Amino acid sequence: MGSSRDDEYDYLFKVVLIGDSGVGKSNLLSRFTRNEFNLESKSTIGVEFATRSIEVDGKTIKAQIWDTAGQERYRAITSAYYRGAVGALLVYDIAKHLTYENVERWLRELRDHADQNIVIMLVGNKSDLRHLRSVPTDEAKSFAERNGLSFIETSALDSTNVEAAFQNILTEIFRIVSQKQIRDPPEGDVIRPSNVESIEVKPTVSSDVRKQCCQ
Amino acid sequence: MPPSIDLEECLKDSPKFRYYLVREEAEIEHLEQRLEKIIKACTIAVDSGKEYVKNQSAFATSLWDLQKHFVGDKNAHNALGKIIHCFQEMNKFHTILLDQASRTVLKNLSVFVKEDINNVKDYRGHFLKVSENFDNALIKNSQANKGRQQEVQEAANILSATKSCFQHTALDYVNYITLVQARKVPSILSTLLDYYQACGTYYHQGSDLCNDFEDFFKSLSEDVNTMREDYQQLEKTMQNRHQSVNSYSDTNMNNTTNKIEGYLFKKKSKGFKTWCRRWFYLSENNQLVYSDLTGFRKRNNEENSCSIMEEDLRICTVRPVCEGDRRFCFEVISPTKSHILQADSADLLQAWITTLQKSIGAAIHDSTNSRPQSSLSSSQMNTKRKINWEHFLKIPGNSKCCDCRGSDPRWASINIGITLCIECSGVHRSLGVHYSKVRSLTLDAWESENIKVMMELGNEVVNKIYEATVPDNCDMRPPSENCDNSVREAWIRAKYVEKRFLCEMPKPSVLEENEPTTSITSSLPRNSKWGVKKFRRRIRHTSDDNDSGSINIPSMSLDLTREDLVIVGDHLKLETFEMAGIISSDQESTEGEDDSFFEEEKFDKLTPNLLLYKASVAHNLPVMCMAFALGANKLWRNELDLNRTFLHQAVLSGSVMACEFLLLNGVQIDISDDNGYTALHLATQKGCIAQAYLLLKHKAKYDTVAKDGKKPIDIAVDQRNADIVTLLRLTRLNDEIGMNDEGNGEDELYKDVMKDFSNFASSQPRMLRNRTETLEMHSRTPSSNSE
């Protein structure tokens, strides 16, 4: 499944999976990294890690994914989770409205603890549960737009969009990082070269990536 | 000038008179038109003149602004000032001239037109009216009927009256015209004459002004010529500079001084690991500084735009970095951080590395040579370290060097727990790290666990162990502050390596005098016992506990003196010691602190190994130190207690400092007991995050499988201890990355995250321990436990 060898990469990105307990973070991770799904999986304690490398623009990007505990009593100290993270997949369950309502609280935690440039993607998981849906796609999509997040609906069970979700967020991060590398504008200084667009990662890139990987 | 018309003609009202009037009127009208034209032109001239003056003064103001620009250049400033003064004077003159013009030309001529010429018109109107009346009277008179005497008479009367009136009026009119005609030339001419004089004055003033400043402007023009020559010369030299471009290279730095500056690419250590170009330089007080700005773009002020990357080079090392894709990289490593920097070329890389290394060398040299000044430089260091450094000396005995009693010790041996002067620290270093691990009090960054160890021991306690039995007639001279190095070295070797002055093994007190020649195991009159009390010198602040009454009592209290019981370490006279400020919180993950119970052992079993074993579980560092000095075997295991090691015991004591002390003194970290449990297993089982962290930091193996098939991680998961699970998994992940990265060592991110745990564990261990329980009470919510 992995598209390249594991031991060579151009970029290593830390991405955290966050969201309420039971929304399917661990299964998203196992689907992405090992193509496995476990209906009976236990609560994550502390954190679990997995890595997978993908290719973007001929560069190998290794994603180091931190699957964090959703249940508060199983969470380690918060700052450890977010330190150095460049991406976050904020997952909720489309069939459980409460998990969607809690997205705001997770966003607040990200704002308090994570790098301000962190790329956040809102992920509505369990899209296979059509008959139980309680969070309309449009509502979540417009919420994501309002908050400057990317948005995707996935199903770890039937694999829908899992690959795309990770591909998209890693591509976004890659774009930002590679663009920053051209010339890092001094912090706080407003003068920017005119030919460099400010960091605004919007679906322009992700749409064609989606095509690539969902064939 | 004679009147141009006869009085007679006027009185006769002859055609000639009428013709005269017409001619004069036409002429006056013509004059009026001309005058009005003049007034109009003059008004325009004055207005535009005023406009000109206004602009001129704006020009002068702009010159003032220019002058401000030259504040630094006194000559230019003065010259400009004078020139501006001249311009302003001229402008003033011009204003006066314009004023004069409007006063003379405009005012006089307007008055002439408005009064004199308008009066002519008034007179004319009046005259025409009277003339008409006169005509009417003539007609009436001519039409008067001869027969009507009265009518004739009346007409004649009217006629004579109107005629007389007409004649007077005509006369007035003529008089007036004549006078106006006579006055026009002088008044116009005098007006113009006034204006001419005003002009004259204007030019005269200008000329005077120029005369006044003549000398100044002459010298100014000479100056300008010299400047021009200077400029030409400068131009030549500047052109020549181009030639030096080829011969100049970036590496052309003066290598004899320790100065270097220039652009380097800096790798960000956190988040997006991007590279950015920054201007780096070495500051006067050996700080490695870089400017936050890529070029000369200024923020609000220049001072604020600099960041200190390393504030004391003396604790840094520099090495080239060969790993990674980029060329010309080097690394600046300090005890807490590491920075990757990239130069533009191989030569520059070399220059940076050599200069930095030289500066580090020079800085260390300076700081050791000029000891009196070092207190000055230490004040520039960050406050945390300064607090440490002062507090260390407050520990009993620490204000003087442990070996030579020299004042003002600045070094420490962290595994023995003493302070040293620089000379003695050199000897300690030469013994090797298995005897003594030397650190600087002022230059090194101190980990909290090392501080804790230092605070438990100190020179007074340690010398009661290592200098307990210095004979009065010793063949060896104790070193003094300024003694010869050989004396110092001999003493220190005798003290720590040969252990010639070591304290004796604890003995049953009753027998002390009767049997001076040891052999403890022989006949013991009573069943004497010994024990080690739990001890921690730092007072534990337990404001949140209500039942804390017994805790603050010095551990070596006398309530336990029994004839048959020897409390080992009692002679060390340990006292609790207020040490707030050196460690942020006195909380430590020690359990059962208030429980003063300890196991008593028979004297026949007293060996240094068992003493250390018991002292470890009591986290009694002075006794541990004594046991090591008495020769405890670092690899010893207690066959009677599951073959556990000292470290197992220290973990069970719940104390971080006991673990750290053992590890500092070289005990094995990964030994398993009979159950296959390593120290890390035990720490995990007890849920002691601070100890688990400490063990992992000392590279404990985390995947040892115990006899029950469990690794530490399995225990942590079973216990649902999120923090330890995270620590273990993270360490494992870091090792995996490290292996793939050609042994690139620890990842920055890993270090940072581990540091979070460390800080959290050492400041709020109780919170960590209890978190699981307290959180059970809360309902399931996203983590909001922002501390």
Interface residues (C-beta under 8 A of the other chain):
Chain A: D6 D7 L12 K14 I18 G19 D20 S21 I45 G46 V47 E48 F49 Q64 A69 G70 Q71 E72 R73 Y74 R75 A76 I77 T78 S79 A80 R83 G84 A85 V86 N102 R105 W106 E109 D112 H113 D115 N117 I118 I173 I176 V177 K180 Q181 R183 D184 P185 P186 E187 G188 D189 I191
Chain B: K270 G271 F272 K273 T274 W275 C276 R277 D292 L293 T294 R297 R299 A716 V717 R720 N721 A722 D723 I724 V725 T726 L727 R729 L730 L733 I737 N740 E748 L749 D752 V753 D756 F757 F760 T772 L775 E776 H778 R780 T781 P782 S783 S784 N785 S786 E787
